[in-house]
Amino acid sequence: MPSMSNEKHLSTRIKNLSESATIKMAQMARDLAAKGNDVISLSLGEPDFDTPSHIKEAAKVALDEGYTKYTPVPGLVELRQAISEKFKRDNNLSYNINQIVVSNGAKQSIANICLALLDPGDEVIIFTPYWVSYFEIVKLAGGIPITISADIDHDYKVSASQVEEAITDRTKIVLFSSPCNPTGSVYTEKELRAIAEIVGKHDDIFIISDEIYEYINFTEKHISIGAFEEVKDQTITVNGFSKGFAMTGWRLGYIGAPQWIAKACAKIQGQFTSGATAFGQKAAVTALTSEMGPTTQMRETFLSRKKMLINLLKEIPGLIVNDPPGAFYLFPDVSYYFGKSNGEDVINDSDEFAEFILLKCHVGVVTGSAFGAPQCIRISYAASTDKLIEAAARMKKGLAKFV
């Protein structure tokens, strides 16, 4: 009988799949804290706020009303109707309920789309820096990730001309987020229109627009690329409840898509997980149809924290920090420290930088290599002001002796 621990029996698929770096760093921070260390974890993309009380109350009512059974695979009709109305209200997007699929998180939504559209060898253009799971989901679906990148001097935003140059006869999908995880960058209406004009020339290329950070946007207005006429029938808009409503543990995401794509995604989901939690979906209806006061307050708090943390990080020699207009991350360039030593430790890359910051400063961050930007680290400011101040002070002290 073969040993259950013998990894030679694992599939090539799982061997080629990388572990999520954000989850890995968060676990390392928890392990270090379990040993009695005071660790400040700024690695996970999770609001530190509780889910607003009116949303939690809606879930409790739904439980009492018996919403504990299976739901339709693409979601409760009333939730899909609320999502349809939200798309029209906030995004100038017209998706009827048959074009909407509710999933167990936006991550599953993206996996559904890739599994529905990609054949082995199809290429997916990924704007880089990218969210860690994009690359691995594309690989898992048999696609080939094609990265196009921009550095901090360009606010980490790629240009339409870069998209055009990357398109080949194997290109199937263009995948990006705005506001962006990990950089916090937000594409302007002009920038999105230029990209739409390029992709719109190719009716066999589809856009996955990840807009999960829509409500954590410090610009005047969120713009959805699917609202442009050139690509409205080629765009799949991904969103969810985790970030804007502090509902990470509820696992609720959704898409708006051409109906034939939505039908294919529901088909895949029906074989993997079926519908999302019934009482959670009822609470999600309340989230979308109630006043947005708590979300607005969260956004204002994030904005205040961002300004403060940028000022603190700029006090650390060598760190290059920009001012991103969305999400709750900073993505500083830390390459100044590569090759430097404090007499005991040497930092050669962002992996070692993040490891040093965790093990010696007891601050958890994520290496930029996980996002396709090996000169950077990602810092989440979804933490209290006191923790952010202390984390920056620890980093400044810990890095002071590197020459």
Secondary structure as GFF3:
##gff-version 3
##sequence-region A 1 403
A	DSSP	three_ten_helix	7	9	.	.	.	ID=ss1
A	DSSP	alpha_helix	12	15	.	.	.	ID=ss2
A	DSSP	alpha_helix	21	34	.	.	.	ID=ss3
A	DSSP	beta_strand	40	41	.	.	.	ID=ss4
A	DSSP	alpha_helix	53	64	.	.	.	ID=ss5
A	DSSP	alpha_helix	77	86	.	.	.	ID=ss6
A	DSSP	pi_helix	87	91	.	.	.	ID=ss7
A	DSSP	three_ten_helix	97	99	.	.	.	ID=ss8
A	DSSP	beta_strand	100	103	.	.	.	ID=ss9
A	DSSP	alpha_helix	106	117	.	.	.	ID=ss10
A	DSSP	beta_strand	123	128	.	.	.	ID=ss11
A	DSSP	alpha_helix	132	140	.	.	.	ID=ss12
A	DSSP	beta_strand	144	149	.	.	.	ID=ss13
A	DSSP	three_ten_helix	152	154	.	.	.	ID=ss14
A	DSSP	alpha_helix	160	166	.	.	.	ID=ss15
A	DSSP	beta_strand	171	177	.	.	.	ID=ss16
A	DSSP	alpha_helix	189	199	.	.	.	ID=ss17
A	DSSP	beta_strand	206	210	.	.	.	ID=ss18
A	DSSP	three_ten_helix	225	227	.	.	.	ID=ss19
A	DSSP	three_ten_helix	229	231	.	.	.	ID=ss20
A	DSSP	beta_strand	235	240	.	.	.	ID=ss21
A	DSSP	three_ten_helix	248	250	.	.	.	ID=ss22
A	DSSP	beta_strand	253	256	.	.	.	ID=ss23
A	DSSP	alpha_helix	259	272	.	.	.	ID=ss24
A	DSSP	alpha_helix	278	289	.	.	.	ID=ss25
A	DSSP	alpha_helix	293	313	.	.	.	ID=ss26
A	DSSP	beta_strand	329	330	.	.	.	ID=ss27
A	DSSP	three_ten_helix	335	337	.	.	.	ID=ss28
A	DSSP	beta_strand	340	341	.	.	.	ID=ss29
A	DSSP	beta_strand	346	347	.	.	.	ID=ss30
A	DSSP	alpha_helix	350	361	.	.	.	ID=ss31
A	DSSP	beta_strand	363	364	.	.	.	ID=ss32
A	DSSP	beta_strand	366	367	.	.	.	ID=ss33
A	DSSP	three_ten_helix	368	371	.	.	.	ID=ss34
A	DSSP	beta_strand	377	380	.	.	.	ID=ss35
A	DSSP	alpha_helix	385	399	.	.	.	ID=ss36
###
